[in-house]
Amino acid sequence: MYPLNCRYKVYRRSLSSRAPGTYSWNRYEGANDMANELVAIDELKFDPNNARVHSPKNLQVIEESLQRNGFGRSVLLAKDGTILAGNATIEAAGQAGFDKVLVIETDGTEIIAVKRTDIDPEDPQAVGLAISDNAAATYADWHVTKLKELVDAGHDVQPYFLHDQLKALLSKANQVTEAEDRPTDLADEAITKEGDVWSLGDHYVMCGDSTDHDDVHRLMDVAGIQTAKLLVTSPPYGVGKDYADNSREDSLHNWRVMMRAWIAEWSIIADMAAINIADIRVGPDGREVHTYGELVQMCNDADWPYLSTRVWLKQPAWFVGPYYTSSYRAVDDYEFIGLFGTAPYVARLDDTYHWRYRGTWEMTSVAKNDDHPAKFPTELPERCIVMLTDPGDVVLDPFVGSGTTLIAAESMGRQCVAMELSPRYVDLTVRRWETMTSDTAVVVDSES
Ligand SMILES: C[S@@+](CC[C@H](N)C(=O)[O-])C[C@H]1O[C@@H](n2cnc3c(N)ncnc32)[C@H](O)[C@@H]1O
């Protein structure tokens, strides 16, 4: 391990004396007349408001680098010793056996640099420090509820984020809170009646059939829209109760009819579609049916030419699923998201680049599907919405289920217009939105 080296000098870079490619370093006499001291590491206090989550890998990389390369960065403290930046560094340093901290006091008017006197830029330790410092950061993430607490307390953190990035993080925090508050006490008998259209703030949800021309057009009329920028959905895969009573052949046939029917209705309205589907059908002869391939064909035949694919990597669940005996099948740990449409694909320069252009999207599945059997994570519609729409745009979901797309649209300032066949799931959508917004939804149109 590296011994702590506490010899230090204070320098200021003289900008005026800078020659091309060189800097002149002068002793700065007036600098830092505040006290500098060596304190025990456990005198520092971890920040209770730290809005970062440090994964085991994050801590391991820092500790590994400390062991190999010694200390190479500064840590920021408040005047009472609370660690404002570098909580993980101090934690890992404690693990690595460091027990003292050289504290340099400043009032923030000068830059403090750590100068390693024992290494040249091309030394392995120099490379190790530079790489590990950046690599470690990629294994930390935002603690969204802490971040939200800071925002709710009136702290203006927006300048440090891109607008959509902060919105997405705060919306995640809302989901966490919402998941904790999720209503489990839905009435035995649904409040929603078939044909009801609910208004939820700017959004609309109808209890109806997405394959039915009249239902779809009544919903659009009530919502007052003729076109939408994007449709995000996961259609029924046809393995649920709707089709379970049928033979495989009928079931597959019904699924194809249902799919073509809704695509015909909705592709006229939405410019683009992001459709989430799994390849989980087995045909009448026992052979697999490539449902995603069929979806691409169906959309190409309608007004939605194929654009691109994302593979959603979920938690592996083959050991609990019904397919574990067919060991050659890679089933439950991925699904497709097909992107279709005619609207121009505008690349936006923001910091969603780490997933936006990737073919695989790693997103945590909904852990508890207790109120709806097939929810996708809110992050799925959120990513599609960020990637393909602008604030204020209309987003459709013809199979909204528990309301996930509507919740994503609400948190991202888009308007959602949605359909769901089951009155209970419409109730669930209404309750989720009411819990999230503390607002009240109303039925604005019904068949009776
Ligand atoms: C895969 S789930 C969607 C789940 C949704 N993405 C979520 O996160 O809750 C499909 C939904 O479509 C609904 N559905 C099935 N057939 C329908 C139809 N013809 N019209 C409208 N909704 C339908 C089902 O009741 C189910 O809630």
The ligand as an ORCA input file, in Angstrom:
! r2SCAN-3c Opt
* xyz 0 1
  C     -49.134     -6.868    -22.442
  S     -50.403     -6.054    -21.614
  C     -49.868     -4.379    -21.565
  C     -49.253     -4.018    -20.260
  C     -48.815     -2.572    -20.165
  N     -47.724     -2.283    -21.057
  C     -48.404     -2.221    -18.735
  O     -47.256     -1.860    -18.467
  O     -49.256     -2.369    -17.851
  C     -51.665     -6.014    -22.841
  C     -52.947     -5.378    -22.369
  O     -53.814     -5.309    -23.498
  C     -55.147     -5.492    -23.037
  N     -55.948     -5.914    -24.231
  C     -56.061     -7.133    -24.757
  N     -56.808     -7.091    -25.891
  C     -57.168     -5.782    -26.055
  C     -57.920     -5.086    -27.047
  N     -58.469     -5.724    -28.081
  N     -58.064     -3.737    -26.912
  C     -57.529     -3.082    -25.854
  N     -56.797     -3.697    -24.884
  C     -56.627     -5.031    -24.987
  C     -55.032     -6.540    -21.957
  O     -56.127     -6.464    -21.052
  C     -53.704     -6.159    -21.304
  O     -53.915     -5.295    -20.196
*
